[in-house]
Amino acid sequence: MVHLTLEFGYGTMRGGLELLFQSVKTHHVDVPEKNGEKQLTIGALLFWIRDNLLKERPEMFMKGNSVRPGLLVLINDCDWELCGQLEATLEEKDNVVFISTLHGG
């Protein structure tokens, strides 16, 4: 299990993404590694979020195996594009932030 903090919005900015998660902005979660793998990737985390946290309208969060266009993903305040996107590995106590850029994010 990997303990993570997930945030939907950043600081006081919300953007509406938290509405897909019962209006809860911050989640402290324990995510199992997939099929005995030793590392958790952001790609695997997205599916875990979809299956375990997302309460409605998955198409507003994911498109295919990634986040939908218009969502910025930060891993420990670093743009996930600099970390390897879907293949970026997550470690214990990492902070992952999802920001909607389409609604004032």
PASE-254671 format. One record per atom (N, C-alpha, C): residue in three letters; chain; atom name; x negated, z negated, y negated. Coordinates in Angstrom, 3 decimals. Layout:
N
ALA / A / CA / X / Z / Y
...
This chain:
105
MET / A / N / -0.839 / 0.000 / 1.184
MET / A / CA / 0.000 / 0.000 / 0.000
MET / A / C / -0.884 / 0.000 / -1.247
VAL / A / N / -0.410 / 0.725 / -2.245
VAL / A / CA / -1.101 / 0.773 / -3.525
VAL / A / C / -0.137 / 0.249 / -4.587
HIS / A / N / -0.542 / -0.801 / -5.296
HIS / A / CA / 0.296 / -1.367 / -6.350
HIS / A / C / 0.059 / -0.590 / -7.636
LEU / A / N / 1.141 / -0.047 / -8.218
LEU / A / CA / 1.060 / 0.764 / -9.427
LEU / A / C / 2.075 / 0.296 / -10.453
THR / A / N / 1.805 / 0.613 / -11.705
THR / A / CA / 2.798 / 0.458 / -12.761
THR / A / C / 3.212 / 1.857 / -13.179
LEU / A / N / 4.508 / 2.125 / -13.128
LEU / A / CA / 5.054 / 3.414 / -13.531
LEU / A / C / 5.870 / 3.215 / -14.798
GLU / A / N / 5.658 / 4.073 / -15.768
GLU / A / CA / 6.413 / 3.988 / -17.019
GLU / A / C / 7.059 / 5.336 / -17.310
PHE / A / N / 8.299 / 5.280 / -17.749
PHE / A / CA / 9.041 / 6.479 / -18.111
PHE / A / C / 9.309 / 6.408 / -19.608
GLY / A / N / 8.388 / 6.988 / -20.378
GLY / A / CA / 8.344 / 6.861 / -21.830
GLY / A / C / 7.018 / 6.203 / -22.170
TYR / A / N / 6.679 / 6.134 / -23.447
TYR / A / CA / 5.389 / 5.572 / -23.836
TYR / A / C / 5.585 / 4.684 / -25.052
GLY / A / N / 5.190 / 3.429 / -24.948
GLY / A / CA / 5.369 / 2.501 / -26.059
GLY / A / C / 6.842 / 2.396 / -26.407
THR / A / N / 7.151 / 2.629 / -27.657
THR / A / CA / 8.551 / 2.570 / -28.075
THR / A / C / 9.246 / 3.920 / -27.926
MET / A / N / 8.487 / 4.971 / -27.589
MET / A / CA / 9.080 / 6.290 / -27.369
MET / A / C / 9.764 / 6.321 / -26.016
ARG / A / N / 10.962 / 6.812 / -25.987
ARG / A / CA / 11.687 / 6.872 / -24.729
ARG / A / C / 11.903 / 8.305 / -24.285
GLY / A / N / 12.584 / 9.105 / -25.053
GLY / A / CA / 12.774 / 10.509 / -24.697
GLY / A / C / 13.876 / 10.763 / -23.696
GLY / A / N / 14.483 / 9.733 / -23.145
GLY / A / CA / 15.609 / 9.900 / -22.242
GLY / A / C / 15.266 / 9.920 / -20.769
LEU / A / N / 14.003 / 10.052 / -20.415
LEU / A / CA / 13.623 / 10.128 / -19.007
LEU / A / C / 14.007 / 8.868 / -18.239
GLU / A / N / 13.947 / 7.712 / -18.894
GLU / A / CA / 14.280 / 6.450 / -18.221
GLU / A / C / 15.735 / 6.411 / -17.759
LEU / A / N / 16.588 / 7.247 / -18.351
LEU / A / CA / 17.997 / 7.271 / -17.956
LEU / A / C / 18.175 / 7.709 / -16.502
LEU / A / N / 17.229 / 8.486 / -15.994
LEU / A / CA / 17.279 / 8.906 / -14.588
LEU / A / C / 16.933 / 7.763 / -13.643
PHE / A / N / 16.402 / 6.676 / -14.206
PHE / A / CA / 15.946 / 5.532 / -13.413
PHE / A / C / 16.700 / 4.269 / -13.823
GLN / A / N / 18.012 / 4.407 / -13.990
GLN / A / CA / 18.914 / 3.317 / -14.365
GLN / A / C / 18.484 / 2.625 / -15.656
SER / A / N / 17.951 / 3.394 / -16.586
SER / A / CA / 17.514 / 2.914 / -17.905
SER / A / C / 16.404 / 1.867 / -17.837
VAL / A / N / 15.693 / 1.823 / -16.727
VAL / A / CA / 14.546 / 0.920 / -16.589
VAL / A / C / 13.296 / 1.728 / -16.911
LYS / A / N / 12.582 / 1.290 / -17.946
LYS / A / CA / 11.419 / 2.035 / -18.414
LYS / A / C / 10.163 / 1.763 / -17.580
THR / A / N / 9.940 / 0.520 / -17.187
THR / A / CA / 8.716 / 0.147 / -16.475
THR / A / C / 9.049 / -0.356 / -15.078
HIS / A / N / 8.328 / 0.170 / -14.089
HIS / A / CA / 8.512 / -0.230 / -12.698
HIS / A / C / 7.158 / -0.651 / -12.128
HIS / A / N / 7.116 / -1.808 / -11.489
HIS / A / CA / 5.930 / -2.250 / -10.754
HIS / A / C / 6.247 / -2.019 / -9.287
VAL / A / N / 5.479 / -1.133 / -8.647
VAL / A / CA / 5.827 / -0.688 / -7.304
VAL / A / C / 4.631 / -0.794 / -6.359
ASP / A / N / 4.951 / -0.890 / -5.083
ASP / A / CA / 3.958 / -0.809 / -4.012
ASP / A / C / 4.274 / 0.443 / -3.213
VAL / A / N / 3.363 / 1.403 / -3.233
VAL / A / CA / 3.594 / 2.702 / -2.611
VAL / A / C / 2.692 / 2.843 / -1.390
PRO / A / N / 3.269 / 3.133 / -0.223
PRO / A / CA / 2.434 / 3.310 / 0.972
PRO / A / C / 1.687 / 4.644 / 0.920
GLU / A / N / 0.504 / 4.659 / 1.490
GLU / A / CA / -0.217 / 5.913 / 1.625
GLU / A / C / 0.535 / 6.767 / 2.642
LYS / A / N / 0.512 / 8.070 / 2.448
LYS / A / CA / 1.266 / 8.996 / 3.289
LYS / A / C / 0.590 / 9.207 / 4.642
ASN / A / N / 1.353 / 8.997 / 5.704
ASN / A / CA / 0.898 / 9.280 / 7.076
ASN / A / C / -0.492 / 8.745 / 7.391
GLY / A / N / -0.768 / 7.525 / 6.988
GLY / A / CA / -2.032 / 6.896 / 7.317
GLY / A / C / -3.220 / 7.393 / 6.505
GLU / A / N / -2.991 / 8.224 / 5.502
GLU / A / CA / -4.100 / 8.679 / 4.672
GLU / A / C / -4.675 / 7.497 / 3.908
LYS / A / N / -5.945 / 7.570 / 3.586
LYS / A / CA / -6.612 / 6.453 / 2.929
LYS / A / C / -6.403 / 6.435 / 1.418
GLN / A / N / -5.987 / 7.572 / 0.856
GLN / A / CA / -5.798 / 7.635 / -0.596
GLN / A / C / -4.411 / 8.171 / -0.915
LEU / A / N / -3.858 / 7.657 / -1.992
LEU / A / CA / -2.568 / 8.108 / -2.491
LEU / A / C / -2.802 / 9.107 / -3.609
THR / A / N / -2.196 / 10.273 / -3.522
THR / A / CA / -2.317 / 11.271 / -4.583
THR / A / C / -1.081 / 11.224 / -5.476
ILE / A / N / -1.220 / 11.751 / -6.673
ILE / A / CA / -0.081 / 11.807 / -7.577
ILE / A / C / 1.008 / 12.700 / -6.990
GLY / A / N / 0.612 / 13.736 / -6.245
GLY / A / CA / 1.592 / 14.609 / -5.592
GLY / A / C / 2.469 / 13.830 / -4.619
ALA / A / N / 1.852 / 12.977 / -3.807
ALA / A / CA / 2.614 / 12.144 / -2.874
ALA / A / C / 3.462 / 11.129 / -3.636
LEU / A / N / 2.935 / 10.607 / -4.743
LEU / A / CA / 3.685 / 9.655 / -5.551
LEU / A / C / 4.963 / 10.281 / -6.100
LEU / A / N / 4.904 / 11.526 / -6.532
LEU / A / CA / 6.091 / 12.178 / -7.079
LEU / A / C / 7.235 / 12.192 / -6.065
PHE / A / N / 6.917 / 12.527 / -4.822
PHE / A / CA / 7.963 / 12.535 / -3.789
PHE / A / C / 8.449 / 11.122 / -3.494
TRP / A / N / 7.547 / 10.140 / -3.531
TRP / A / CA / 7.965 / 8.752 / -3.321
TRP / A / C / 8.905 / 8.318 / -4.445
ILE / A / N / 8.588 / 8.668 / -5.675
ILE / A / CA / 9.458 / 8.340 / -6.808
ILE / A / C / 10.823 / 8.989 / -6.612
ARG / A / N / 10.829 / 10.264 / -6.261
ARG / A / CA / 12.097 / 10.976 / -6.054
ARG / A / C / 12.952 / 10.303 / -4.983
ASP / A / N / 12.315 / 9.895 / -3.893
ASP / A / CA / 13.056 / 9.336 / -2.757
ASP / A / C / 13.401 / 7.859 / -2.915
ASN / A / N / 12.671 / 7.125 / -3.759
ASN / A / CA / 12.850 / 5.676 / -3.818
ASN / A / C / 13.298 / 5.113 / -5.166
LEU / A / N / 13.008 / 5.794 / -6.261
LEU / A / CA / 13.365 / 5.265 / -7.579
LEU / A / C / 14.406 / 6.093 / -8.314
LEU / A / N / 14.341 / 7.392 / -8.165
LEU / A / CA / 15.213 / 8.286 / -8.908
LEU / A / C / 16.657 / 8.089 / -8.478
LYS / A / N / 17.520 / 7.848 / -9.441
LYS / A / CA / 18.914 / 7.542 / -9.126
LYS / A / C / 19.851 / 8.728 / -9.311
GLU / A / N / 19.461 / 9.713 / -10.099
GLU / A / CA / 20.332 / 10.858 / -10.321
GLU / A / C / 19.531 / 12.045 / -10.821
ARG / A / N / 20.065 / 13.230 / -10.654
ARG / A / CA / 19.551 / 14.480 / -11.189
ARG / A / C / 18.059 / 14.711 / -10.946
PRO / A / N / 17.648 / 14.835 / -9.701
PRO / A / CA / 16.219 / 15.035 / -9.408
PRO / A / C / 15.645 / 16.282 / -10.064
GLU / A / N / 16.476 / 17.270 / -10.350
GLU / A / CA / 15.992 / 18.499 / -10.991
GLU / A / C / 15.508 / 18.253 / -12.420
MET / A / N / 15.880 / 17.119 / -12.995
MET / A / CA / 15.410 / 16.779 / -14.335
MET / A / C / 14.029 / 16.120 / -14.304
PHE / A / N / 13.577 / 15.751 / -13.110
PHE / A / CA / 12.277 / 15.108 / -12.957
PHE / A / C / 11.276 / 16.021 / -12.245
MET / A / N / 11.734 / 16.688 / -11.188
MET / A / CA / 10.826 / 17.511 / -10.400
MET / A / C / 11.309 / 18.951 / -10.323
LYS / A / N / 10.349 / 19.855 / -10.219
LYS / A / CA / 10.617 / 21.253 / -9.933
LYS / A / C / 9.634 / 21.665 / -8.852
GLY / A / N / 10.147 / 21.974 / -7.677
GLY / A / CA / 9.280 / 22.257 / -6.531
GLY / A / C / 8.551 / 20.994 / -6.119
ASN / A / N / 7.236 / 21.053 / -6.054
ASN / A / CA / 6.461 / 19.876 / -5.639
ASN / A / C / 5.762 / 19.188 / -6.813
SER / A / N / 6.169 / 19.539 / -8.051
SER / A / CA / 5.529 / 18.967 / -9.229
SER / A / C / 6.593 / 18.454 / -10.197
VAL / A / N / 6.145 / 17.927 / -11.326
VAL / A / CA / 7.100 / 17.529 / -12.362
VAL / A / C / 7.620 / 18.791 / -13.032
ARG / A / N / 8.799 / 18.690 / -13.611
ARG / A / CA / 9.371 / 19.855 / -14.281
ARG / A / C / 8.591 / 20.131 / -15.568
PRO / A / N / 8.639 / 21.369 / -16.044
PRO / A / CA / 8.000 / 21.673 / -17.327
PRO / A / C / 8.573 / 20.782 / -18.422
GLY / A / N / 7.712 / 20.346 / -19.319
GLY / A / CA / 8.143 / 19.483 / -20.405
GLY / A / C / 7.872 / 18.011 / -20.157
LEU / A / N / 7.297 / 17.690 / -18.996
LEU / A / CA / 6.905 / 16.305 / -18.717
LEU / A / C / 5.391 / 16.187 / -18.769
LEU / A / N / 4.930 / 15.261 / -19.561
LEU / A / CA / 3.510 / 14.948 / -19.655
LEU / A / C / 3.250 / 13.765 / -18.735
VAL / A / N / 2.200 / 13.854 / -17.932
VAL / A / CA / 1.842 / 12.785 / -17.011
VAL / A / C / 0.482 / 12.228 / -17.415
LEU / A / N / 0.418 / 10.917 / -17.602
LEU / A / CA / -0.839 / 10.245 / -17.917
LEU / A / C / -1.182 / 9.276 / -16.792
ILE / A / N / -2.433 / 9.303 / -16.371
ILE / A / CA / -2.940 / 8.350 / -15.389
ILE / A / C / -3.959 / 7.490 / -16.123
ASN / A / N / -3.645 / 6.224 / -16.297
ASN / A / CA / -4.506 / 5.324 / -17.071
ASN / A / C / -4.845 / 5.929 / -18.436
ASP / A / N / -3.824 / 6.440 / -19.119
ASP / A / CA / -3.917 / 7.030 / -20.459
ASP / A / C / -4.716 / 8.326 / -20.517
CYS / A / N / -4.951 / 8.954 / -19.387
CYS / A / CA / -5.665 / 10.235 / -19.342
CYS / A / C / -4.711 / 11.305 / -18.814
ASP / A / N / -4.671 / 12.449 / -19.475
ASP / A / CA / -3.819 / 13.559 / -19.054
ASP / A / C / -4.150 / 13.927 / -17.608
TRP / A / N / -3.124 / 14.022 / -16.783
TRP / A / CA / -3.346 / 14.286 / -15.364
TRP / A / C / -4.017 / 15.631 / -15.123
GLU / A / N / -3.926 / 16.556 / -16.069
GLU / A / CA / -4.591 / 17.843 / -15.918
GLU / A / C / -6.113 / 17.682 / -15.892
LEU / A / N / -6.617 / 16.628 / -16.519
LEU / A / CA / -8.050 / 16.352 / -16.499
LEU / A / C / -8.471 / 15.595 / -15.246
CYS / A / N / -7.488 / 15.071 / -14.526
CYS / A / CA / -7.757 / 14.243 / -13.335
CYS / A / C / -7.549 / 14.995 / -12.030
GLY / A / N / -7.068 / 16.235 / -12.091
GLY / A / CA / -6.849 / 16.996 / -10.869
GLY / A / C / -5.386 / 17.251 / -10.554
GLN / A / N / -4.501 / 16.985 / -11.471
GLN / A / CA / -3.055 / 17.177 / -11.319
GLN / A / C / -2.550 / 16.584 / -10.005
LEU / A / N / -1.905 / 17.372 / -9.159
LEU / A / CA / -1.268 / 16.852 / -7.950
LEU / A / C / -2.255 / 16.208 / -6.983
GLU / A / N / -3.520 / 16.615 / -7.040
GLU / A / CA / -4.529 / 16.078 / -6.125
GLU / A / C / -5.231 / 14.834 / -6.669
ALA / A / N / -4.899 / 14.433 / -7.882
ALA / A / CA / -5.521 / 13.237 / -8.463
ALA / A / C / -5.222 / 12.030 / -7.584
THR / A / N / -6.246 / 11.246 / -7.286
THR / A / CA / -6.041 / 10.063 / -6.440
THR / A / C / -5.760 / 8.846 / -7.307
LEU / A / N / -4.901 / 8.002 / -6.779
LEU / A / CA / -4.492 / 6.789 / -7.473
LEU / A / C / -5.116 / 5.586 / -6.796
GLU / A / N / -5.443 / 4.599 / -7.602
GLU / A / CA / -6.062 / 3.384 / -7.091
GLU / A / C / -5.213 / 2.175 / -7.447
GLU / A / N / -5.489 / 1.087 / -6.792
GLU / A / CA / -4.790 / -0.172 / -7.027
GLU / A / C / -4.733 / -0.494 / -8.520
LYS / A / N / -3.544 / -0.840 / -8.985
LYS / A / CA / -3.271 / -1.256 / -10.369
LYS / A / C / -3.371 / -0.141 / -11.400
ASP / A / N / -3.359 / 1.119 / -10.955
ASP / A / CA / -3.324 / 2.219 / -11.911
ASP / A / C / -1.994 / 2.209 / -12.652
ASN / A / N / -2.008 / 2.790 / -13.840
ASN / A / CA / -0.813 / 2.926 / -14.670
ASN / A / C / -0.510 / 4.416 / -14.808
VAL / A / N / 0.692 / 4.817 / -14.401
VAL / A / CA / 1.096 / 6.218 / -14.480
VAL / A / C / 2.285 / 6.301 / -15.425
VAL / A / N / 2.158 / 7.143 / -16.446
VAL / A / CA / 3.185 / 7.277 / -17.476
VAL / A / C / 3.735 / 8.691 / -17.461
PHE / A / N / 5.049 / 8.806 / -17.511
PHE / A / CA / 5.729 / 10.085 / -17.587
PHE / A / C / 6.435 / 10.148 / -18.941
ILE / A / N / 6.127 / 11.190 / -19.725
ILE / A / CA / 6.691 / 11.328 / -21.066
ILE / A / C / 7.399 / 12.667 / -21.172
SER / A / N / 8.657 / 12.635 / -21.565
SER / A / CA / 9.387 / 13.858 / -21.807
SER / A / C / 9.010 / 14.376 / -23.188
THR / A / N / 8.480 / 15.600 / -23.219
THR / A / CA / 8.116 / 16.198 / -24.507
THR / A / C / 9.269 / 16.995 / -25.085
LEU / A / N / 10.358 / 17.123 / -24.340
LEU / A / CA / 11.489 / 17.919 / -24.786
LEU / A / C / 12.496 / 17.108 / -25.596
HIS / A / N / 12.357 / 15.795 / -25.583
HIS / A / CA / 13.310 / 14.940 / -26.282
HIS / A / C / 12.591 / 13.952 / -27.192
GLY / A / N / 11.638 / 14.434 / -27.935
GLY / A / CA / 10.943 / 13.589 / -28.897
GLY / A / C / 9.849 / 12.741 / -28.315
GLY / A / N / 9.398 / 13.068 / -27.065
GLY / A / CA / 8.376 / 12.274 / -26.392
GLY / A / C / 7.036 / 12.337 / -27.050
